[in-house]
Amino acid sequence: MRSGSRRTGVILALGGAQTLAWGSTYYLPAILAVPMGETMGTTTGPIYGAFSAALVLSALLGPAAGRRIDRFGGRDVLAVSSLVFAVGLATLGAAQSLWMLYAGWLILGIGMAMGLYEAAFATLAGIYGSSARGAITGITLLAGLASTICWPITALMEAEMGWRAACFAWATVHVAIGLPVNRFLIPAMPVQMEAPADAPPDPPRNTPKANAGLWDRNMVLLAFAFTTTWFISTAMAAHLPRLLQDSGATAAGAIAIAALVGPAQVAGRLLEFGLLQRFHPLLSARLAGAAHPLGVAGLALFGAPAAIFFAVVHGAGNGILTIAKGTVPLALFGPSGYGLRQGVLSVPARFGQAAAPFVFALAIDRYGASALLLSATLGLAGTTALLFLRSQPSGSQVSTAD
């Protein structure tokens, strides 16, 4: 009972910290890009360019952050990320030129490498080993509401105080709340005694065998699948209202329908937390990977009347795939070297994220709503890669008991 209560506390603490981390960094440009551009005398293009640069930098630094978590646990890495986020946001708020704005975003990119899902998943794997699946699902359930919670807060602060004050306010929250939560409410690694009694023993951590042959067949397939997933997710986040309008929805209707993606993501994660957790994570990932192409097929066949179906199916699949990014590598390879694997897998995925808004904008400009054929094709290719994945024969099977 004590162990279960402590685990719940860790999930709530880390889930809250992740909500703050995502809401004040990744979801910031959607609200502040326009006022930032106006102040700097430019369009939103350079602002999103700075954001893309931050994603690229986070990809490059991800493996080093993961390796550090494997060796020493994630508590201190996450705590430092809160400070880095605060410095980056403060730099944005103080920026008087475009180059200083870029500097702020690059600092945030460093924080993203240390403080978003990959680092959180690796931290949980270090704490709970092979039984971390439920904890990973739990924090994504909470952080899945980051945009829902933080977009209105950021918009309100920008409207009342300006975008600079909004950045300073988020920086203060990271120091006042994010830092103590990450440092004092996240346990040190490892505490495997908290795992269920019937969980399989974990292999030794950080052995040469764990890091040998990193780019084996399964890793290549996973990297491809996750890259297509993040490309689609980011492209839809940037362009979904426009795509729905091109498919025949009204402007107001497109925004209302696009808003369903967030709740659908949470619903998908609840499905994973309940029914799908009884099965191997690969099953969840394969079903979720097919969701976006299925939604595109419905939209292509029935047009605007199927827009709600598309948004809900896409959102639910995307929500489950976010969990799969943490649970599938854990199931296939076990917790040994998990942080490094997460960091390595994030490299092509972050590059896909960085390219998605620009590439998909070009596709929409040329093909309109038919650009969804690109995302559907990528979704099918990623799902096919997941179908070819093989479960490890021994030593790394995840226990779904939690």
C-alpha positions as CSV (number, residue, x, y, z in Angstrom):
1,M,0.0,0.0,0.0
2,R,2.8,2.3,1.0
3,S,4.7,1.4,-2.2
4,G,1.6,2.0,-4.3
5,S,0.9,5.4,-2.7
6,R,4.5,6.4,-3.3
7,R,4.3,5.4,-7.0
8,T,1.1,7.4,-7.4
9,G,2.9,10.4,-5.9
10,V,5.8,10.0,-8.3
11,I,3.4,9.8,-11.3
12,L,1.4,12.9,-10.1
13,A,4.6,14.9,-9.5
14,L,6.3,13.9,-12.8
15,G,3.1,14.3,-14.7
16,G,2.6,17.8,-13.3
17,A,6.2,18.7,-14.1
18,Q,5.8,17.4,-17.7
19,T,2.6,19.4,-18.2
20,L,4.6,22.5,-17.2
21,A,7.6,21.6,-19.4
22,W,5.5,20.9,-22.5
23,G,3.1,23.8,-22.0
24,S,5.7,26.5,-21.6
25,T,8.1,25.3,-24.4
26,Y,6.7,23.1,-27.1
27,Y,3.3,24.7,-27.1
28,L,4.5,28.3,-26.7
29,P,4.9,29.3,-30.4
30,A,1.2,28.6,-31.1
31,I,0.2,31.5,-28.9
32,L,3.3,33.8,-28.9
33,A,4.8,33.5,-32.4
34,V,2.6,36.3,-33.8
35,P,3.3,38.9,-31.1
36,M,7.0,37.9,-31.0
37,G,7.2,38.5,-34.7
38,E,5.4,41.8,-34.5
39,T,7.7,43.1,-31.8
40,M,10.8,42.0,-33.8
41,G,9.5,43.5,-37.0
42,T,9.3,40.2,-38.8
43,T,6.8,37.4,-39.8
44,T,6.2,34.3,-37.8
45,G,8.6,32.4,-40.2
46,P,11.8,33.2,-38.3
47,I,10.1,32.6,-35.0
48,Y,9.1,29.1,-36.1
49,G,12.6,28.7,-37.6
50,A,14.0,29.3,-34.1
51,F,11.6,26.8,-32.7
52,S,12.7,24.2,-35.3
53,A,16.4,24.9,-34.4
54,A,15.5,24.2,-30.8
55,L,14.0,20.8,-31.7
56,V,17.1,20.0,-33.8
57,L,19.4,20.9,-30.9
58,S,17.3,18.8,-28.5
59,A,17.7,15.8,-30.9
60,L,21.4,16.2,-31.0
61,L,21.7,16.4,-27.2
62,G,19.2,13.7,-26.4
63,P,21.5,10.7,-26.4
64,A,23.9,12.4,-24.0
65,A,21.0,13.2,-21.6
66,G,19.8,9.6,-21.9
67,R,23.2,8.2,-21.1
68,R,23.5,10.4,-18.1
69,I,20.1,9.2,-16.8
70,D,21.1,5.6,-17.3
71,R,24.2,6.2,-15.1
72,F,22.9,8.4,-12.4
73,G,19.1,8.5,-12.6
74,G,16.9,11.2,-13.9
75,R,16.1,13.3,-10.8
76,D,19.0,15.7,-11.1
77,V,18.8,15.9,-14.9
78,L,15.1,16.9,-14.6
79,A,15.9,19.4,-11.9
80,V,18.6,21.0,-14.0
81,S,16.2,21.1,-17.0
82,S,13.8,23.3,-14.9
83,L,16.6,25.8,-14.4
84,V,17.5,25.7,-18.1
85,F,13.9,26.2,-19.1
86,A,13.8,29.2,-16.8
87,V,16.9,30.7,-18.3
88,G,15.7,30.1,-21.8
89,L,12.3,31.7,-21.1
90,A,13.9,34.7,-19.4
91,T,16.2,35.1,-22.4
92,L,13.1,35.2,-24.7
93,G,11.4,37.7,-22.5
94,A,14.4,40.0,-22.5
95,A,15.2,39.6,-26.2
96,Q,15.6,42.9,-28.0
97,S,16.8,41.4,-31.3
98,L,16.2,38.4,-33.4
99,W,19.5,36.8,-32.6
100,M,18.8,37.0,-28.9
101,L,15.4,35.4,-29.5
102,Y,17.2,32.6,-31.3
103,A,19.5,32.3,-28.3
104,G,16.5,31.9,-26.0
105,W,15.0,29.2,-28.2
106,L,18.4,27.3,-28.4
107,I,18.6,27.4,-24.6
108,L,15.1,25.9,-24.5
109,G,16.3,23.2,-26.9
110,I,18.9,22.2,-24.4
111,G,16.2,22.0,-21.8
112,M,14.0,19.9,-24.1
113,A,16.7,17.3,-24.4
114,M,16.8,17.0,-20.6
115,G,13.3,17.6,-19.6
116,L,10.6,16.3,-21.9
117,Y,9.1,12.8,-22.4
118,E,12.3,10.9,-23.3
119,A,14.0,12.0,-20.1
120,A,10.9,11.4,-18.0
121,F,10.4,7.9,-19.5
122,A,14.1,7.1,-18.9
123,T,13.7,8.3,-15.3
124,L,10.8,6.0,-14.7
125,A,12.6,3.1,-16.3
126,G,15.5,3.7,-13.9
127,I,13.2,3.8,-10.9
128,Y,10.8,1.0,-11.7
129,G,12.6,-1.1,-14.3
130,S,10.5,-3.4,-16.4
131,S,7.3,-2.5,-14.5
132,A,7.4,1.1,-15.6
133,R,4.7,0.8,-18.3
134,G,1.8,1.9,-16.0
135,A,3.8,4.9,-14.7
136,I,4.7,6.0,-18.2
137,T,1.1,5.8,-19.2
138,G,0.1,7.8,-16.1
139,I,2.4,10.8,-16.8
140,T,1.3,11.0,-20.4
141,L,-2.3,11.0,-19.2
142,L,-1.6,14.1,-17.2
143,A,0.8,15.8,-19.6
144,G,-1.6,15.1,-22.5
145,L,-3.6,18.1,-21.2
146,A,-0.6,20.4,-21.5
147,S,-2.0,22.4,-24.4
148,T,-5.5,22.4,-23.0
149,I,-4.2,23.9,-19.7
150,C,-1.3,26.0,-20.8
151,W,-2.6,27.6,-24.1
152,P,-5.4,29.5,-22.3
153,I,-3.0,30.6,-19.5
154,T,-0.4,31.8,-22.0
155,A,-3.0,33.6,-24.1
156,L,-4.4,35.3,-21.0
157,M,-1.0,36.4,-19.8
158,E,-0.1,37.7,-23.3
159,A,-3.4,39.6,-23.6
160,E,-3.1,41.2,-20.1
161,M,0.6,41.7,-19.7
162,G,2.3,41.1,-23.1
163,W,4.3,38.2,-24.4
164,R,7.5,39.2,-22.6
165,A,5.8,39.1,-19.2
166,A,4.3,35.7,-20.2
167,C,7.8,34.3,-20.7
168,F,9.0,35.8,-17.5
169,A,6.0,34.3,-15.6
170,W,6.6,30.8,-17.0
171,A,10.3,31.1,-16.1
172,T,9.3,31.9,-12.5
173,V,6.9,28.9,-12.4
174,H,9.8,26.6,-13.4
175,V,12.0,27.9,-10.6
176,A,9.2,28.0,-8.0
177,I,7.4,24.8,-8.8
178,G,9.1,22.7,-11.5
179,L,12.5,22.7,-9.8
180,P,11.4,21.6,-6.3
181,V,9.0,19.0,-7.8
182,N,11.6,17.4,-10.0
183,R,14.3,17.6,-7.3
184,F,12.4,16.6,-4.1
185,L,9.4,14.6,-5.3
186,I,11.2,12.3,-7.8
187,P,13.1,9.5,-6.1
188,A,16.7,8.6,-6.8
189,M,17.4,5.6,-9.1
190,P,17.0,2.7,-8.5
191,V,14.2,1.6,-6.2
192,Q,13.3,-1.6,-7.9
193,M,12.0,-3.0,-4.5
194,E,8.8,-1.0,-5.3
195,A,8.1,-3.2,-8.4
196,P,5.5,-5.9,-8.2
197,A,6.7,-9.2,-6.7
198,D,5.9,-11.1,-9.9
199,A,7.9,-8.7,-12.2
200,P,10.8,-10.4,-14.0
201,P,14.3,-9.5,-12.8
202,D,16.0,-6.7,-14.7
203,P,19.3,-7.3,-16.4
204,P,22.3,-5.4,-15.0
205,R,22.4,-1.7,-15.9
206,N,24.9,-0.2,-18.3
207,T,26.7,-3.3,-19.2
208,P,28.7,-3.4,-22.5
209,K,26.1,-5.9,-23.8
210,A,23.3,-3.4,-23.2
211,N,24.8,-0.8,-25.5
212,A,26.4,-3.1,-28.0
213,G,24.7,-3.4,-31.4
214,L,22.6,-0.3,-30.7
215,W,21.4,0.0,-34.3
216,D,20.0,-3.5,-34.7
217,R,17.0,-4.4,-36.8
218,N,14.5,-3.5,-34.2
219,M,16.1,-0.2,-33.4
220,V,16.1,0.8,-37.1
221,L,12.4,-0.1,-37.5
222,L,11.5,1.7,-34.3
223,A,13.4,4.8,-35.3
224,F,11.5,4.9,-38.7
225,A,8.1,4.3,-37.1
226,F,8.6,7.0,-34.4
227,T,9.9,9.4,-37.0
228,T,6.8,9.0,-39.2
229,T,4.7,9.3,-36.0
230,W,6.2,12.6,-34.8
231,F,6.2,14.0,-38.4
232,I,2.4,13.4,-38.7
233,S,1.7,14.6,-35.2
234,T,3.5,17.9,-35.6
235,A,2.2,18.4,-39.1
236,M,-1.4,18.0,-37.9
237,A,-0.8,20.2,-34.9
238,A,0.4,23.0,-37.2
239,H,-2.0,22.6,-40.0
240,L,-5.2,20.7,-39.0
241,P,-7.7,23.6,-39.0
242,R,-6.5,24.6,-42.5
243,L,-6.7,21.0,-43.8
244,L,-10.2,20.7,-42.4
245,Q,-11.3,23.9,-44.2
246,D,-9.8,22.7,-47.4
247,S,-11.8,19.5,-46.9
248,G,-15.1,21.6,-46.8
249,A,-15.5,22.6,-43.2
250,T,-16.2,26.2,-42.2
251,A,-13.5,28.2,-40.4
252,A,-15.4,28.1,-37.1
253,G,-16.2,24.4,-37.6
254,A,-12.6,23.5,-38.5
255,I,-11.4,25.1,-35.2
256,A,-14.1,23.4,-33.2
257,I,-13.3,20.0,-34.8
258,A,-9.5,20.4,-34.4
259,A,-10.1,21.1,-30.7
260,L,-11.4,17.5,-30.4
261,V,-7.9,16.1,-30.9
262,G,-6.7,16.9,-27.3
263,P,-9.6,15.1,-25.6
264,A,-9.3,12.2,-28.1
265,Q,-5.6,11.9,-27.2
266,V,-6.6,11.6,-23.5
267,A,-9.3,9.1,-24.4
268,G,-6.7,7.0,-26.3
269,R,-4.4,7.0,-23.3
270,L,-7.2,6.0,-21.0
271,L,-7.8,3.1,-23.4
272,E,-4.2,2.1,-23.2
273,F,-4.2,2.5,-19.4
274,G,-7.2,0.2,-19.1
275,L,-7.9,-2.4,-21.8
276,L,-4.8,-2.4,-23.9
277,Q,-2.4,-2.7,-21.0
278,R,-3.3,-6.3,-20.8
279,F,-1.6,-6.9,-24.1
280,H,2.0,-6.4,-25.4
281,P,2.7,-2.7,-26.1
282,L,3.4,-3.6,-29.8
283,L,-0.3,-4.4,-30.3
284,S,-1.2,-0.9,-28.9
285,A,1.4,0.7,-31.2
286,R,0.2,-1.1,-34.3
287,L,-3.4,-0.3,-33.8
288,A,-2.6,3.3,-33.0
289,G,-0.3,3.6,-36.1
290,A,-3.2,2.6,-38.3
291,A,-5.5,5.2,-36.8
292,H,-4.4,8.2,-38.9
293,P,-4.5,6.5,-42.3
294,L,-8.0,5.2,-41.3
295,G,-9.1,8.7,-40.5
296,V,-7.7,10.0,-43.8
297,A,-9.6,7.3,-45.6
298,G,-12.8,8.3,-44.0
299,L,-12.2,12.0,-44.9
300,A,-11.4,11.1,-48.5
301,L,-14.5,9.0,-48.9
302,F,-17.1,11.2,-47.1
303,G,-15.6,14.7,-47.0
304,A,-16.5,17.2,-44.4
305,P,-19.1,15.1,-42.7
306,A,-16.3,12.7,-41.7
307,A,-14.1,15.5,-40.2
308,I,-15.1,14.7,-36.6
309,F,-14.3,11.0,-37.2
310,F,-10.9,11.9,-38.6
311,A,-10.0,14.3,-35.7
312,V,-11.1,11.8,-33.0
313,V,-9.4,8.8,-34.6
314,H,-6.2,10.7,-35.3
315,G,-6.1,12.1,-31.8
316,A,-6.7,8.8,-30.1
317,G,-4.0,7.1,-32.2
318,N,-1.6,9.9,-31.5
319,G,-2.2,9.7,-27.8
320,I,-1.5,6.0,-27.7
321,L,1.6,6.3,-29.9
322,T,3.1,8.9,-27.4
323,I,2.9,6.2,-24.7
324,A,4.3,3.6,-27.2
325,K,7.4,5.7,-27.6
326,G,8.2,4.9,-24.0
327,T,6.7,1.4,-23.6
328,V,7.7,-0.4,-26.8
329,P,11.5,0.1,-26.3
330,L,11.1,-0.9,-22.7
331,A,9.3,-4.1,-23.8
332,L,11.7,-5.0,-26.5
333,F,15.0,-4.2,-24.9
334,G,14.4,-3.9,-21.1
335,P,15.5,-1.1,-18.8
336,S,19.3,-1.6,-19.3
337,G,20.6,1.3,-21.5
338,Y,17.0,2.5,-21.8
339,G,17.8,6.2,-21.5
340,L,20.5,6.0,-24.2
341,R,18.0,4.2,-26.5
342,Q,15.4,6.9,-25.9
343,G,17.9,9.6,-26.7
344,V,19.0,7.8,-29.9
345,L,15.5,7.2,-31.1
346,S,14.6,10.8,-30.5
347,V,17.2,12.1,-33.0
348,P,15.5,11.2,-36.2
349,A,12.1,11.8,-34.6
350,R,13.0,15.4,-33.6
351,F,14.4,16.1,-37.1
352,G,11.0,14.9,-38.5
353,Q,9.2,17.2,-36.1
354,A,11.4,20.1,-37.1
355,A,10.8,19.5,-40.8
356,A,7.0,18.7,-40.6
357,P,5.4,22.2,-40.4
358,F,7.5,23.5,-43.4
359,V,7.2,20.4,-45.6
360,F,3.5,20.0,-45.0
361,A,2.9,23.7,-45.6
362,L,4.4,23.2,-49.1
363,A,2.3,20.1,-49.7
364,I,-0.9,21.9,-48.7
365,D,0.0,24.9,-50.9
366,R,0.3,22.6,-53.9
367,Y,-2.3,19.9,-53.3
368,G,-4.7,21.3,-50.7
369,A,-6.4,18.7,-48.6
370,S,-4.9,16.0,-50.8
371,A,-1.7,16.6,-48.9
372,L,-3.2,14.2,-46.4
373,L,-2.3,11.4,-48.7
374,L,1.3,12.1,-47.8
375,S,0.6,11.8,-44.0
376,A,-1.5,8.7,-44.6
377,T,1.3,7.0,-46.7
378,L,3.8,7.8,-44.0
379,G,1.4,6.4,-41.3
380,L,1.0,3.2,-43.3
381,A,4.8,2.9,-43.7
382,G,5.3,3.4,-40.0
383,T,2.7,0.9,-39.1
384,T,4.3,-1.6,-41.5
385,A,7.6,-1.1,-39.7
386,L,5.9,-1.9,-36.4
387,L,4.5,-5.1,-37.9
388,F,8.0,-6.3,-38.7
389,L,9.3,-5.7,-35.1
390,R,10.2,-8.8,-33.2
391,S,9.8,-9.3,-29.5
392,Q,13.0,-10.1,-27.7
393,P,13.1,-13.8,-26.9
394,S,14.3,-13.4,-23.3
395,G,15.5,-11.1,-20.6
396,S,13.6,-8.0,-21.7
397,Q,9.9,-8.8,-21.7
398,V,8.0,-6.2,-19.9
399,S,5.6,-7.1,-17.1
400,T,2.3,-5.4,-17.6
401,A,1.4,-5.8,-13.9
402,D,1.5,-2.4,-12.3
